[in-house]
Amino acid sequence: MLRIGARAKINWTLDITGRRADGYHLMDMLMQSVTLADEITLEKTLDGEITLTTGGTPLLPADEHHLALRAARALQKAASCPLGARIHVEKHIPVGAGMGGGSSDAAGVLVGLNRLWETGLTRAELEDVGLTRGADVPFCIRGGLTRTRGIGEAMQGLPCGRCFPLVVIQPCGGLSTRDVFAAYHAQAVSFRPDNDAAQAALADGDLRALSPALGNVLQPVSEQMRPAIADAIADLRGWNGRLRGWFRWLRGWSGLVCQVSTRRWNVGFPTVHALFMRPGLRGSRSCCKFISCCRSASGPDGSGPRGG
């Protein structure tokens, strides 16, 4: 039996630079692993059957659409492996929040079964298999901080000068990645991130230079599809004044990943959690987690964290 910590990811930046003939969008983005993780338990079987059970919050159906199951079958086929597996995914990563919850589960299963089945695929080969299951899966296999281009396959590992504290808030129901990209229109984008400046600021650990360089071109579409996101951003900005600059950055998909000023890190987490979950913020606050980013390469492993 093998237990894998499948880490979530955040997008410091996300820009869309074009579109391929097959419809896939071309990206330029800075992604980083974070300490929040799902827990995957894998057990080898000899009958060739692959089964899946799920638990945790949110509880997802263990059906044919689950990326963990699809990834296992893709690896079994790619490696011509006669073995099977029992897979259990314990969820901690918010669903539909743009944090790669499904992709991280797929990555964890690929890395774990490659060990358990002794299929001997290299990381690059696992990333190729992962790309067939989703554009974020290769990154979730590699982990760390990367500048990622193309449809997710062209990754450049980067240094990170500081372990930034973060708060994740999901103020509404999740959004389908497919639906968000389908609704995207380049002409509606009024602001694009400065990837070069953000990359340099992350390398230097410079919070002041980082904040104005960040951005996500899918945020306007997300706000149109889930107005609660814009409401939450407005509310958080109002609370930020009361907390004396505790937050230095607000960006959203259906999950808001807010960077925290380390100067105010002494503010008690229980107090802040109570502020964000109270009725004074509009809408239903389904998630509020305190995490941090991972400075070094940190894809799925057997010693990863079990939640956040």
N, C-alpha and C positions, 0 to 999 in steps of 0.2 A: 504494500500500500504506500502511496506517495501523496503528500499534501503540498499544494502549490499556492503561493500568494500571488494572485493576478492583479497587478496594480492598475489603478485608473490613470488617466492622463488629463492634462489641461492643454488648451491652446492659448499661449500668450498672444499669438497673432494668428489670423486666418485670412488669406487673400486668395481670390480666384483670378487667375491670369489668362484663362482661355478655356476652350472646350475641344476635345478630340472629336474625330468623325464618328466614333461610336457612342457619343453622348456623355462620356465621362468628363467631369470638370478637372482642369489643371490647377493645382494648388501651389501656394508658396506660404509656408506657415512654420511657426516655432512651437514645438510641442515638448512637454516635459512630463515624466512620470511623477506621481505623487504617492504619499504614504497610504492613502485609502486603497483598500484591496478587497476583492472577493476571495473566498477560500474554496479551492477546488481539491477534492479528494478523488484519487484515481486508484483503481484496483484492476490488475491484469486478470483476464480470463482466457481460457484455452479454446473456447467454442467459436470464436470469431464474432460473437454478438457484441454490440455496443449499446449500452442502456444508460439512461440519464435520469437522475432525480434532482430536485431543486428544493431549496429552503432559504431562510433569511428574509430580509425586507429590502425591496419589495419581492413578493413571491411571484415567480414567473412560471408559466406552464412548461413542463418538460416534454415539448413536442418537437416535430420535425423542423420547426423554424428556428430552434435554439442554435445559436452559433457554435456553442461548445460541441454539440452533437454533430453538426455539419463539419466542423474542423476535424474531429476525430475520424470521421469517415473519409475525409479528403486525405488525411495522412495515411490511413490504412490502405487506400487505393494507390497513393503515390509511392509508398514503400513496398507494395505487394505483401503486406503483413497478414498472416493468417490468424493472428491473435485478436482477442476482443478486450473489452474493458467495461467496468462499471464506473460511471462518473457521477459525482455529486457536486453541485455548485451551490455554495452558501453565499447569498447576495448581500453586499453592503454598499456597492456603488449605485447611486441613483440611476434610474432607467430613463432614457430619452433626454438626458441632460447635457449631451455633447462631451461626456467624460470617458467614452470608449468602454462602457460597461460590457457590452456584448463582445467587442473586439478583444478586450483583455481576457475574457473567459476563453475565447477561441485560442488566443496566444498561449494561455496557461495550459490548455489541453494539448496543444501541439508540442510545447516544450516538455511537458510531463510525460506524455506517451512516447515521445522520442527516446526518453530515458528508460521508461518502463518496458517498452517493447524492444529496446536496444536496436532501433532501426538505423542509427548511425548517420542521420542527416546532419549536415552542417547548419549553422545559423542562417546562412544565406539561402540554403535550400528550404529551410523551414519558413523563411520569410516569403519565398516564392509560393509555397503552398498556402501560406496565410493570405497572400494577396488575392487568391481565388475566392476567399471567404469574405473579404472586406478590405477597404483601402487603409484603415487604421491598424489592421492586424500586424503588418510588418513592424510598425513602430512599437506596438505593445510587446512584441517579441524582443526587440532590441532594448527599449527603455532609455532612461537618461534624458538628456536634453538634445534635441536635434532640430536642424533646419531641414524641412521635408518639402520636396517638390514633386512635380508630376502628379500621378494619382495616388501617391503615397509610397511609391517604391524607391524614390531617390532620396536617401537620407544621409545627412552629414552630421556626425557626432560633434557636439560643442561643449566647451567648458562652462561651468556655472560658478560664479564667484561667491554666491551666498545661498543658504538654504532659506527660502522665503516662506514665512508663515502665511497660511491661506484660510479663508472661510468659504465653504460651499453652502449655498442656499438654493433650494429648488422651490419656487413659490407657486408652482402650477403643475398640471399634468405634463408628462414628457412629450417631446416632439419626435416624429420619425425623421431620421436623416434623409431618407429618400424624399419625403414631402417638403422638407426645408430646401433642399437643392432644387427641386422641381419648381418651387415658387421664386427662386432667386432670379433677379433681373439686374444686369450690370448697370443699366442706366439709373437705377434707383439708389445706387451707392454714392453717398456724399462724402464719405471719409474712408480712406484706406490706411492700414497700418504701415509703419515704417519698419520693415523687417530688419534692415541693416542696422538701424539705430537701436532697435530692441535687442538684437543679437549682441551688439557691443555692450549695452547696459547690463545684460544678463552675465556676460563674461566678467564684467567689472564688479558685479554686485551692487550696481548704482540704482537705487530705488527712485531717486529724483529724475534721472534720465529715462528710466524705463517707462514710467506711467504714461507720458504723452505719446510714446511710440506704439502703444498697444492698440489693438482693434480687431474686430471680427466682422467681415462684410456680410455675414449671415445674420447679424443681430437685428437689423431692421425688419427682415422677413420674419424672424422669430417673434418679434414684438407684435407684428401684425397678426400672426397666427395665435399668439397667446398674449393679450393685452396685460395680463397680470405681471409679465416680465417688466414692462415699462413702469407699471405702478410700483413694483418692488424696488426698482432702481431709484425712482423718485423718493420713496420712503426711506431707503437706506442713506441717500444723500442728506436727507433731513436729520436722521439719527446720527450721521457722521459728525455733524456740528456739535451735538450733545456729547459725543464721545471724544471730542477734541482731536479730530484727525486720525482716529484709529484706523480707518480705511484709506488707502491711497489709490485704489483702482477699482472700478466697477465695470464689468463687461458681462454680457449675457448671451445664452442660448436659451434653453428652458431651465438650465442651471446657471446661477450667477456665481462665478468664482471671483472672490474679492480678496485682493492682496492686502495684507495687514502691515501697518507700520511697526517695525521692531521697536521703535521708541515707546510705543504704547502697549507692548506685549505683556506688560505687567497687569493690564486690565484683566480681571478674573474671568475665565471662560464661563463659569456658571452664570455670572451676571449678564454677560453679553448674550449667551444662549437664551436667557429669559427675556431679554429685550427683543430679540428677533422672533421669538415664538409667541409673543403676546399679541392680543387683538389690535393693538395700535398700528401694526403693519397690516395693510389691506390684503384680503384674500387668505387662502389656506396655505400655511407654511408647512409643506410636507417633509422638508429636510433642512437641517442645519448642522453642519459638521465642521470641525476644526482639524485641519491637516497641514502638511507642509510638502514642498517639492523635494525631489531626490536629486542631489547634485551629481552623482555618478551614475553610470549605466546601471539600470536596475529593472530589467525585464522580469518575467515570472521566475520565481525560484522557490525552493523548499523552505525558506526561512523568512518569507515575506510577512508583512503585518496582516492581521486577520480582520481588520475593519477600521473604522474611524470614529 
